[in-house]
Each structure stands twice: as C-alpha cells, then as structure tokens.
C-alpha cells in the first residue's frame, strides 16, 4: 500500500495544479482609451482595450472613456505601475510613460 502513496500524491498534485492554473477570462473593458501626443499627430484611439498596450513615444495625456480603471506604467511591458485613471477621467502623462492596461 505504501508503494502507491507517492504516485497518488503526484496525481493529486497534478490535478490541483491543473485546476489552479486554469485561467479565468479577463474582463475586457468596453469603451475607448484616447491618447493625445502632439498637435501634429492624430489622437490614438484604443477601442475595447485588453492586455498591455504600448503608448506612443510622444504621449502627453490619456482620457479613460472605458468602464474600467486604466493603469499607466513607466515601462513598455506593464511592469512598473504609475497612476490609475478611473473611468470618465483623464491624466497628463509623464514623458516616456511606456504603456497602459485595463484592470
């Protein structure tokens, strides 16, 4: 009986890891994130954004017209969080802000 114990424990562990590793679908924001860069460039309009989105290098301000908070990051990989912009609000961006994501 003891010889099967490691095998049973391994099977249970794999089953638990599979259940915990199952991804829950992320909430996709509805609406638009609008980014202003300069007077000489069109607005950047991101409709129903999901995941990490790289900002234009000259991004100056961000307007959150979605139904979810938007987090602005200091890097292009959404690793170093900066500010959170609530739905219906906007924010000036720090030069070199790298990306945004929707929570």
Secondary structure, 3 states (H helix, E strand, C coil): CHHHHHHHHHHHHHHHHHHHCCCCCCCCCCEEEEEECCCCCCCEEEECCCCEEECCCCCCEEEEEECCCEEEECCCCCCCEEEEECCCCEEECCCCCCEEEEC
